[in-house]
Amino acid sequence: MERAGGLRRERWLGYLFVAPMLVFLLGIILFPLGHAFLTSLYREAGVNIRFVGLGNYARLLDDPTFWNSLGVSVVFTVASVALHLVVAMPVALFVNGLRRGRTTLRLAFLTPWMVTPVLGAIAWVWLLDPHFGVANYLLRSVGAISENRIWLGEPGLALGSIVAVDVWRGFPFIMLIILAGLQTVPREEYEAASIDGAGALQRFLYVTLPHLRYLLVVATTLDVINTVRTFDIVAVMTKGGPVNATEVLPVLIFSTAFQANRFGPAAAIGVVLLGLLLIFSTLYVLLLQSERRERRI
Amino acid sequence: MTERKRVRTSGEGVSRRRVLQGLAAVAAVGGTRAAFGAAPAARSGTVTLQYQTANLTEKQYEPVWKEMLARFEAQNPNIKIEPILVARKDHWTKFVTAAKANQAPDVVAVDIATAAYNGYLHPLDDLWQAEPPSFRQAWTADAIKTASWKGKLYGLPSWGGIYGEIYNRDLVKQAGLDMSKPPFTWTEYLQWAKRLTKEGQQWALAVLGGKTDSTTRMLLMWIWSNGGEAFNADMTQATFASNPKTLEALEFYLGLDVTHKVVAPGAVNVNYLEQTTLFAQQKIATMRNAYWGVAKVVGDNPAITDKIAVAFPPMNTGTKVTMATMAADSISKDCKHAEAAWKFIKFVNDREWGIKRALVSNWMPLRTDLATDPEVKKDPMLVQFLEYGKVARAYPLPHPLWADIAANDIVGAVQSALLKQATVKDAFSKLDAALNAKFKEI
C-alpha cells in the first residue's frame, strides 16, 4: 500500500516538474493554433469584423489564386524533394567512400544548409541578376547560352530557379541522413556481394538501397514537411511572381494577411496548409512506430 | 526508493507541498518583478516612443534622423525615441504585424487611407486644432486633405517625392542628342529612347514591373500624362481598360518594352532598387524618379554626380502632370502618450529638419514655407523638382485597399502584359473586373 502511494506521489511530482514546460508548450503551440482557427472563422473589412463560420474555407474552393498556389506548392515540393534526394545520394556515397578528408568535405557540403535562407536567397538574386549576375556570365562564357537569361523574370525559369536554390540549400540535410545510414551498412555484406561477382551498381541496388529504405522514406517525409512550408527563399527571390508563378502557399498566406489585411482568409489558408502538413506528419509518426515494431520483432 | 524515503523523513527532501510552495514563491517573485519592472520608468517620468518610417534604413537619410533624434532627446530629457529600423519593402508589413498585436510603434509614416480604415491610427484633429494658426498655415489645405480619411486628420504631411525624368548627360550626348532640348512629348521620347538603346548593352529606360507599388506609381504617371484615369472620381470603379486614354497610355508605356525593345530586360523583376542600380551603372540612360533617386544613384556611383540632368516627364496632352508621393507622420492607435508623440511629430516637421531632409537626403519638404526658403533655393535641382510639384498629383490614392491594389493587383496585370500572357487590353480588363468585385466588398 505504502509503495503504491509512493508511486502515486512520485507521478504527481513528475507532472508538477513538467507542468511549467507543458504550460509553455501549450501557450506557444495550442494557443496560436486555436487563435488561428478562430481567426479563420471571421472576415474583416477595416475595423468591422464579422463571424462568417466556414465562409472563408468555402470561398477558398472558388478562389483561383488559392488553387494556383496549391498547384505551385505541389510542383515546388515534389521537384525540390526529388532533387534533394537525387543530389544527396551520390554526394553521400562519394563522401562515404573517402578514406581521407571525409569530415572536411562533409562540412563543406553542409555549408549551404548552415547559411541563413534569407541571406542565401539574397546572394542568389544577385548571382541570377540578368545584367550583373555571375550565372549568365559563366553560362555565356562556356557557350551554354547565347544571350542573358532572365532567371527570375519568366514564369517557368523563375520556378526552376527557386527549386534550384532550394536544392542547393536543402540537399545537405538529406545527404547527412543518408551518410549516417551508409555508415551502418555492414561491410561484410559488401564483401560477400563482391565475392559473388556483384558490380558497383548491383552492390548499390541489392545491398545499400535495402539498408537505406526505411531511412530514405523517413528523410523524404521530413523533407516534404520542411519544403512545403518554404517561405523565405520565395519571398526574397520572387515574392511569388512573376504573375503568381512561384506563389507557394506560405507566400500567399503572407500577402493575404499582411498586404491585403485579410487575416481571416489568410488564417483559413494557414489551417489548410496545416492539414497538409499533418498528413505528412502522421505518415512520419506511423513510419517511426512501424520501425520500432520491426526492431522489437 | 529507499533513498527518497530516507531523505523525506529527514525533512530535507522535496515534498509536494514544498514544490508547490516553491512554485508559488517563483510566481510571486515573478509577479512582483513584473509589477515593479515598469516602475522605474513611471517613477522617473520617462516616456519611450517608438518611431518607424520607410526611410530610416536609407543611407542618405541616416545622418539627418540620427542628429534629429539626438537633438530632440537633449531638448526633451523625459522623452526617449526608439527608432524601428525596417527596410522600405518590409515597412508596411512590419507595421501591420505590430498593429495587429496591439504593439504598433507610436509614431509612424504609413499609407493613411489603408491604415485609418483598418483602425490602426489615432485621429489628430484635437491636437492639430489646438495649434496656433501660424503653425497650421505652413500646410496647404490640399496637403491636409491628403493626410485625412473620412473627414478626420490622421497625419501631418512631412516629406515627399516629386517625380521628374532623370537623364544621364553623357549617354544622351553619345547618342547625338541635345540635353538642352529634352523630349517633351511621347513621340519625342520614343525617338530619344530608340537612339539611347544599344541592343544588349544599354537601354533607354527601365519599365518597373516588380511586385511593389513602385510599378503602380510609374503606370499612373503615364496614364495621367495622357489625360487618362485609372479609377472613377470616388474610386468605386476601375477604368484601366474602359477609359480609352488610359488604355492608350498603357499600350504605349508597356509597348516600350514589348514592342519597341528600348527597355532593360527583366522588367517584371525591376523596382526602384534595380532601376537606380541600372542607372548608376549606366546601363539605362534615363529613369523616372524623385529627387531622392538622385541621392541613391550618386551614393551607388559617385562618378555619375555631374552627369545627371532633370527634365519634366514627357506627356501626350497639353497638360503637364507628374506625381508627388506624400509621407505623413501619424500617431498609432497603440500609442499611450499622444501628447509626447505630437510634440515629437512637430519637432520632426520643424523648419530646420525639413530643410536638412531636402538638402542632405533629397526628400521634398511639404511645408509651403520651406519651398521658398533661401537655403532650399541654393540647390537648383531641388528647386526644379519643387517647380514640378506645382502640377503634381498626390500619391498614394485615397482608398482603404490601396496598399494591396497597388502592390499586387495592378502589378499582376502589368506582369501579365509584359510577359505577353495576355494583350494589354485583356490583362487590364481582367484587372478592372477583379478590382470592381473587390470594391463591392468594402
Interface residues (C-beta under 8 A of the other chain):
Chain A: R3 G6 R9 E10 W12 L13 L16 F17 P20 A45 G46 V47 P130 H131 F132 E147 N148 I150 L152 G153 E154 P155 T238 K239 G240 G241 P242 V243 N244 F254 S255 A257 F258 Q259 A260 N261 F263
Chain B: M1 R4 K5 V14 R16 V19 L20 L23 W92 T93 V96 T97 K100 T114 Y117 N118 G119 G200 G209 G210 K211 A264 P265 G266 A267 V268 N269 T277 L278 Q281 K283 P400 L401 A403 D404 A407 N408 V411 G412 Q415 S416 L419 Q421 E441 I442
